[in-house]
């Protein structure tokens, strides 16, 4: 749903006095003498890595992919799945991370190695993790042109630091179009990760004649964007 936020009314109410220059009574309204808006409008998109399986709704992205663990193999001269005549043993390590910067989107990569995907090693997958373990059928496995057998497997790859729409908006602000609209919105996503938005900052000036503590009340209304006839949802803050 496309929504918009309208600044409808601002007013200040005097609640108490201290060192007042003139007589003031609690509850008196303070006149609003100026109200201005600065709007920032842009397109934004989430960055990072997709969920591995069964994606959320709406879909999520994570800015960091990390790896840990290792897999060890015995490699043989045999080529008939008998796993005889050991040639050598080797270990494949997995460590480091690949990260998209939250502010700039720049990529840094220290990830070395990868997950294993062969008949000797099982791969368990969730939305944000991938985990290797030994296959129950791995007494001997064919790995052309020679036999090999996995002896240990504990590699794990996991996603961290979910990228949010607020993060995407903050990255887009440097290229935003600046205006004076008082309508703020965020559209539904197009193509899973792209959306448009407008942020609004307002500056209110009041004729405050008495020193003291004041309560500022802001009324807003949210409704479908570009459809003034749609029922609105009011909010007071």
C-alpha positions as CSV (number, residue, x, y, z in Angstrom):
1,X,0.0,0.0,0.0
2,X,1.2,3.5,-0.8
3,X,0.7,5.8,2.1
4,X,1.2,9.4,2.8
5,X,1.7,11.5,6.0
6,X,0.1,14.9,6.2
7,X,1.0,17.5,8.8
8,X,-2.4,18.8,9.7
9,X,-2.1,20.9,12.9
10,X,0.5,22.0,15.3
11,X,-0.2,23.9,18.5
12,X,1.6,24.6,21.8
13,X,-0.1,24.7,25.2
14,X,1.5,26.4,28.2
15,X,1.7,24.1,31.2
16,X,3.7,25.8,33.9
17,X,5.6,29.0,34.5
18,X,8.9,30.0,35.9
19,X,10.4,33.5,35.9
20,X,7.6,34.6,33.6
21,X,7.9,38.1,32.1
22,X,4.1,38.5,32.2
23,X,1.1,36.7,33.6
24,X,0.4,33.4,31.9
25,X,-2.1,30.7,32.7
26,X,-1.7,27.0,32.2
27,X,-3.7,25.8,29.2
28,X,-3.3,29.0,27.1
29,X,-2.6,28.3,23.4
30,X,0.5,29.8,22.0
31,X,0.0,31.2,18.4
32,X,1.8,29.5,15.5
33,X,3.4,32.2,13.4
34,X,5.4,30.1,10.9
35,X,5.5,26.6,9.5
36,X,7.9,25.4,6.8
37,X,8.8,22.0,5.3
38,X,11.8,20.5,3.7
39,X,11.3,17.2,1.8
40,X,13.8,14.7,0.4
41,X,12.6,12.3,-2.3
42,X,14.5,9.4,-3.9
43,X,14.5,5.8,-5.0
44,X,16.1,3.3,-2.6
45,X,17.0,-0.4,-2.6
46,X,18.1,-3.0,-0.2
47,X,21.7,-4.4,-0.6
48,X,23.3,-7.6,0.5
49,X,22.8,-11.4,0.2
50,X,19.4,-13.1,-0.4
51,X,18.0,-15.6,2.0
52,X,19.1,-19.2,1.1
53,X,15.7,-20.8,1.1
54,X,12.0,-20.2,1.8
55,X,12.4,-16.4,1.7
56,X,10.4,-14.2,4.1
57,X,7.6,-12.0,3.0
58,X,8.6,-9.4,2.2
59,X,12.0,-10.8,1.2
60,X,15.0,-9.8,3.2
61,X,18.7,-9.1,2.5
62,X,21.6,-9.4,4.8
63,X,24.8,-7.2,4.5
64,X,27.3,-9.8,5.8
65,X,28.0,-13.4,4.9
66,X,30.5,-15.2,7.2
67,X,32.1,-18.5,7.0
68,X,33.7,-20.9,9.6
69,X,34.9,-24.4,10.0
70,X,36.6,-27.0,7.7
71,X,36.2,-30.3,5.9
72,X,38.9,-33.0,5.9
73,X,39.3,-35.7,3.2
74,X,41.2,-38.9,2.6
75,X,42.1,-39.3,-1.0
76,X,43.0,-42.7,-2.5
77,X,44.6,-44.2,-5.6
78,X,41.7,-46.6,-6.1
79,X,39.0,-45.7,-8.6
80,X,36.4,-48.3,-7.8
81,X,34.9,-46.9,-4.6
82,X,36.9,-49.3,-2.5
83,X,38.9,-46.4,-0.9
84,X,42.2,-48.2,-0.8
85,X,45.9,-47.1,-1.2
86,X,45.8,-43.8,0.5
87,X,47.4,-41.0,-1.5
88,X,47.2,-38.1,0.9
89,X,44.9,-36.3,3.4
90,X,43.8,-32.7,3.0
91,X,41.7,-30.1,4.8
92,X,39.6,-27.4,3.2
93,X,39.2,-24.4,5.6
94,X,36.5,-21.8,5.4
95,X,36.8,-18.4,7.2
96,X,36.3,-14.7,7.0
97,X,33.4,-12.6,5.8
98,X,32.0,-10.5,2.9
99,X,30.3,-7.3,4.0
100,X,28.4,-4.5,2.4
101,X,28.9,-1.2,4.2
102,X,25.7,0.0,5.9
103,X,26.3,3.6,4.9
104,X,28.0,3.5,1.5
105,X,27.2,0.1,0.2
106,X,30.9,-0.6,-0.5
107,X,32.0,-4.2,-0.4
108,X,34.8,-5.6,1.7
109,X,35.8,-9.3,1.3
110,X,38.0,-11.4,3.6
111,X,36.1,-14.7,2.9
112,X,38.4,-17.6,2.0
113,X,37.3,-21.1,1.0
114,X,33.7,-22.2,0.3
115,X,31.0,-24.6,1.4
116,X,31.4,-28.2,0.2
117,X,28.8,-29.7,-2.2
118,X,29.7,-33.3,-3.1
119,X,28.4,-36.8,-2.4
120,X,30.5,-37.1,0.7
121,X,29.1,-34.1,2.5
122,X,25.6,-33.2,3.3
123,X,24.4,-29.6,3.2
124,X,21.7,-28.4,5.6
125,X,20.1,-25.1,4.6
126,X,17.9,-22.6,6.5
127,X,16.9,-19.1,5.6
128,X,20.2,-17.7,7.0
129,X,22.5,-20.6,7.5
130,X,24.2,-23.4,5.4
131,X,25.9,-26.2,7.3
132,X,28.1,-29.1,6.2
133,X,28.1,-32.5,7.9
134,X,29.2,-36.0,7.0
135,X,26.9,-38.0,4.8
136,X,25.7,-41.3,6.2
137,X,26.5,-42.9,2.9
138,X,30.1,-41.7,2.9
139,X,32.0,-44.8,3.7
140,X,33.4,-44.5,0.2
141,X,32.6,-42.0,-2.5
142,X,33.5,-41.7,-6.1
143,X,35.3,-38.5,-7.0
144,X,36.5,-38.8,-10.6
145,X,39.0,-40.0,-11.3
146,X,39.9,-41.2,-7.8
147,X,38.1,-42.4,-4.7
148,X,37.8,-40.0,-1.7
149,X,36.2,-40.1,1.7
150,X,35.3,-37.2,4.0
151,X,36.5,-37.7,7.6
152,X,35.2,-34.6,9.2
153,X,32.9,-31.7,8.1
154,X,31.8,-28.8,10.2
155,X,31.7,-25.8,7.8
156,X,29.0,-23.2,8.3
157,X,28.0,-20.2,6.3
158,X,25.6,-17.7,7.9
159,X,24.0,-14.3,7.1
160,X,24.1,-11.4,9.5
161,X,23.1,-7.7,9.7
162,X,19.7,-7.5,8.0
163,X,19.5,-4.5,5.7
164,X,16.3,-2.4,6.4
165,X,14.3,0.0,4.4
166,X,15.5,2.8,6.8
167,X,19.1,1.8,6.0
168,X,18.3,2.0,2.3
169,X,16.7,5.4,2.7
170,X,19.7,6.8,4.5
171,X,22.0,5.6,1.7
172,X,19.8,7.3,-0.8
173,X,19.5,10.7,0.9
174,X,22.7,12.2,-0.7
175,X,21.1,11.9,-4.1
176,X,17.6,12.9,-3.0
177,X,15.5,15.6,-4.7
178,X,15.0,18.4,-2.2
179,X,11.6,20.2,-2.1
180,X,9.0,21.8,0.2
181,X,6.3,19.1,0.2
182,X,4.6,18.2,3.5
183,X,3.6,14.7,2.3
184,X,5.9,11.9,3.4
185,X,5.6,8.4,2.0
186,X,7.2,5.0,1.3
187,X,5.9,2.9,-1.6
188,X,5.5,-0.8,-1.7
189,X,8.5,-2.6,-3.1
190,X,8.9,-3.2,-6.8
191,X,11.0,-6.2,-7.9
192,X,11.3,-7.3,-4.2
193,X,13.9,-4.8,-3.1
194,X,13.3,-1.4,-4.8
195,X,11.0,1.3,-3.4
196,X,10.5,5.1,-3.5
197,X,10.2,7.4,-0.5
198,X,9.9,11.0,0.6
199,X,11.0,12.2,4.0
200,X,9.7,15.5,5.5
201,X,11.3,17.7,8.1
202,X,9.2,20.6,9.4
203,X,10.1,23.7,11.3
204,X,7.5,25.4,13.4
205,X,7.8,28.9,14.9
206,X,5.6,30.0,17.8
207,X,4.9,33.3,19.4
208,X,6.1,32.4,22.9
209,X,5.6,35.3,25.3
210,X,6.2,33.5,28.6
211,X,9.0,31.5,30.0
212,X,8.0,28.0,31.1
213,X,7.4,24.4,30.0
214,X,5.3,23.8,26.9
215,X,3.6,20.8,25.3
216,X,3.8,20.6,21.5
217,X,1.1,18.5,19.8
218,X,1.4,17.2,16.2
219,X,-1.6,15.8,14.3
220,X,-0.9,13.6,11.3
221,X,-3.0,11.5,8.9
222,X,-1.9,8.4,7.0
223,X,-3.8,7.3,3.9
224,X,-3.3,5.8,0.4
225,X,-1.0,8.0,-1.6
226,X,-2.6,10.0,-4.5
227,X,-6.1,9.1,-3.2
228,X,-7.4,11.9,-1.0
229,X,-10.8,10.2,-0.8
230,X,-9.5,7.1,0.9
231,X,-10.2,6.8,4.7
232,X,-7.3,8.2,6.7
233,X,-5.9,7.0,10.0
234,X,-5.2,9.9,12.3
235,X,-2.4,10.1,14.9
236,X,-1.6,12.6,17.6
237,X,1.9,12.9,19.1
